[in-house]
Amino acid sequence: MLRACILMFICLLFLPSCHEGEPYTVYEFMMDTQCSITVYSRADREAVAPVFSTLRSFASSIDRHEEGSDVWRINENAGIRPVEVSEPVFDLIARAKELSLSVGGAFNPLMGALSDLWDFQSPDPRIPTEEEVSDLLEPVDINALVLDEDAHTVYLADSRLVLDLGGIGKGAAGMLASQELSKLGVERAIINLGGNVCCLGSRPDGSPWRVGLQTPQTGSSGYFTTVSCQDASVVTSGSYQRYFEIDGVRYHHILDPSTGWPARSGLVSVSVISPDGALADAYATAFFVLGLDASMEICRRDGLQAIFMTGEGEVVSSY
């Protein structure tokens, strides 16, 4: 039995220094991953600490494992009563529901119980039974996520449901960090939240940032392509990020909300590039579940930029 937990890593390429000083990067571990903020002016360095403080507060509020957090309280009261939450958390949950509906449920924030069942973090993983999966999948319906905008309350209509914002939280956090940096006068920065990359402004020479997409083979540190990015996020989902193998079969962490099992769409990597980090995060997961053809239809419908790699190594771009 082989179990690997590989953090998806998107590396910024060709980061130049500027006349005001060398790039300045601060690292911090949060949201279960290594995060960093890089700025390119000495005057901008003082902005990094308060932005990290804002990110810590936001991450804490949406952490379903942190006792007392908004999402923890929602889950504790599943099937019992609505829970009033803060405005930022309510807005993110409402956005998650909206994006779920827009992709036909291929992204669904109510998959927390099934994620726990599969337990990809376990040192001794196991394959769940069909009955276990079926029981927890039965109530997974985005309409069971009941929102009251006036009261700012969230209610899970079935006690088996577990709200999990992991599929959208880092994308939203990257946008939040970018907005906070802008408010503090920062014109260019890179926010890297465990591979969810948000690029603020442009490179010091005025050209777009270039973001390298990791080759999805296990153990690879190379890049199969780069994308240009300015005031936008780049988010990747892949089957190589977190998985376990039993009897030669790989079971990865991206679960199909229609089956409760790891998605088998023929894709190994999907990257979405968008000014909307929350959308990029949610759609990267949804596209991995949907497969190439259905995802390309959504890209055409919504005018989205995405890059796909199939299991045969074919790279397809929507633009």
N, C-alpha and C positions, 0 to 999 in steps of 0.2 A: 504494500500500500504506500502510495506516494502522495503526500499532500504539500502543495506549494501555495503560498500567499504572496502574489507578486503585485506590488503597487504599480498601477498604471502611471507612467512617467512621461510627461511631455516637456521637452527641453527647449528653452529659448536659444536660438542659434545666432551667432554673430552679434553679440551684444557689445556695442562700441562704448568707449569712454567718451566723455564730452569735455568741453573746455572748462566747465565748472567743477570737474572732479570725476573721480572714478565712480562706477556704479556702486551703490550702497545697498546691501541686502541684510534684512533681519529675518531670522528663522524662528518659528515657534510651532510646537506640536499641539494641534487641536483638531477637532472633528475626526479623530482617529487617524491622522495623517500628518506628515511634515508640511508645513505651510511657509510661504515666504513672501515678502514684499520687497521689491527692488525699486529704488528711485535714482535719479540721475543728476541731481543738483544738491549741493551742500545745504542750501536753504530748505530743501524738502525733507531732510532727514528727521526734523523734529515732528513731522506729521505721522511718521510710521507708528510710534508708540500709541498715540490715541486711537488710531485706526485699528490696531490690533486689539485694543481694549474693547472697541465697539464690536469687533468680530467675536471676541470671547463671549460677550454678553448674548449676542445673537445665537451663537452655536449652542450655548447653554440652554437657551429657551426652546430650541427645537430638538434637543437630545432626548430621545424617548427612554433612554436608560438612566437619565439623571433624575433622581427622586425630587419631586416638587416642580419640575419644569412644566411648561404649558402642555407639551405633547405627552409627557408622562401622566399628567392629570387627566387628559382626554382619554388615554388608554385605560387608566384606572376606573374610569366611569363609563366605559363602553357598555351599552345596553342598559344603563342606569339613568343617566341624566346628562343634559348639555353642560358644557364647561365654558365659562368666560375666559378668554385669552387676550393677550396684548394685541394691539393693532398690527404690528409687523408680522406676528405669527399667524393671525387670522388672514391677513392678506396673502401670505405665502401658501397657506392651506387652500384658500379660494383659488389661487393661481394653479396649484397642483390639480385641483378638481377640473378646472377649465382645460388645462393641457391634456389631462386624461381623456376627457370627452372629445377633444379635437383629434386624437389619434385612435379613437375607437377602443380605448381601454388597454392598449398595448403598454402604456405606462400607467401604473396604478399605485397610489401611495398607501393602499390598504393591504399590502402584502407582508406586513411585518411578522405575523404569526407564521407564515410559510417560510420566511427567511430564517426565523428562529428554529423551525423544524429541521431545515436542511443544515443549519449551523456550520457554515463554511469556515468559521474560526476555530472549530474544535480540533484538538490534536489527534482525535480518534473519530473521524467522521463516519457516518453511516448513511445508507440510502433509505429514505422513508418508505413506508408501505403505501400502496395505492389508497388504502382506506384512510390513512393518516392525512395524506394530501387532499383527498376528496372532502374530508370533513372540514378542513380549514379553508378550502377553496370555495365551498358552497356559499358562504355569506359575502364573498369578495365582489361587491357591486359598488361602483363609484357613487351611486345614488343613496347608498347607505351612509355616506358621509354628508351629514345634514348641517347646513350652515345658516346662521341667523345674522345677517349683516348689521341689523340695527342693534342687537344685543351683544354682538361680537362673541357669539357662542358657537361651539363645535360639538356635535353629537355623533357618536358611532352607534348605529341602530342595531348592532348585534354584538353580544358580549365576546364572541370569538374574534372580532376584528382588532387589529393592531395597526395604528397609524404609524407610518415610517416615512420620514421626509428625506431619507438618505439619497434618493434618486433625484432630488432637486435642490437640496440644501446648500451644497458647495457652489453650484452655479449661482444661486441667489446671493450667497455670501460674497462671491467675487464681485458681483454687481454692486453690492452694498459698500464693499471696500473701495471700489473705484469711485463711487459717488462721494464717499466721505473724503477721499484724497482730493478730489476736485474742489470740494467745499473749502478745503484748507489751502487751496492755491496750487496744488501739484498738477502739472500739465502732462507729465509722462511718467508711467510706472508700469511695472509688471507684477501682478498678483498671481501667485501659483499656489493653489490649494489642493495639494496632492494630485497634480496633473490637470486640474481644472484651471486653465490659464485665462486670465482676463488682462487684456492689453489696454492701458489708458494712453490716449494720444498716439503719437508716432515716435519713431526713433529720433535721437537728437539731430540727425541730418535731414529730418523731414520725411523719410521714407517709411513705409509700413514695417512693423515688426515681422520677423519670420519665425514661425513656430514649427519645429520638427515633430513629426508623428512617428512614434516608436514602431519598429517592426514587431508584429505581434507574436513572433515565435518565442517560446519560453527561453529565457536566459539571454535574449538578444539585447544589445545596447545600441543598435543602429537605428536609422530612420529611413522609412521607405518613401517619404516625400516631405515637403515643407509647404506651409500655407502662409499667405500674407494676411496680416491682421492689424487693424487700426480701430481703436475704440470699440472693441468687440471681444467676445470670449471664444475659446476653442475648447470643446469638451469631447472626450473620447470614452466610448464603452467597448470593452473587449473581453473575449472568453479567456484570455491569458492572464487576467488581472488577479482573480481569486477563484480557486477551484480545488477539487481533490480528485484523485483517481482510484478506482477500485476495479480489479480484474481487467485492467487495461482500458477502461472506459473513463473519460473525463466528464466530471459533473461541475459546471461552472456556476457562478453566483447570480447570473442574470436570468431570473425566473420569468417564464411566460405566464401572464395573469390568466390566460385562457385554459392552461393545463396544470399550473402549479409546479411544473418541472422545468429544468434548464432549457432555455430557448434553443431550438434547432432550426435556424433560419438559413443556414448556409453562409453566414457572415462570421468573421473572426474579429473584425474591428470596424467601428463606425465613429467618425468625428463630425461634429456639427459646429459650424462657425456662425455666430450671430451676435448682434449688439445686446441681445437679451440673454443673459447668462442662465437664468432659470429655464427658459425655453430650450437652450442648447443642451442643458443637463438632462432634462426630461425626454427630449426628442432623441438624444443619443441612445438612451435606453430603449425607447419605443422602436426606433429604427432597427436596432439589433434584434428585437423580438419579431418585427414584421417581415424582415428580409428585404432584399434589394428592390424588387419591382414595386411593392406597395410603398416603400419609403420614397422611391423616386417620384411616385405620384404625388405624395404629400409635399415633397420639395418643389415640384412644379406648381402645385396649388398655392403654397404659401411663399414662394420665392426664396427658398432656403438654400444655403450652401452646405453641402455635406460631402464627405469622402468615405467610401466604403472599400473594404478589402474582403474578398470572398475566401472560402476555404481552399480554393484552388490558387490563391495568390493574385487574382485579378483585382486591379485597382480601378474603381469607377468614381467619377466626380459628377455632382449634380450641376456643375457650372463650368 
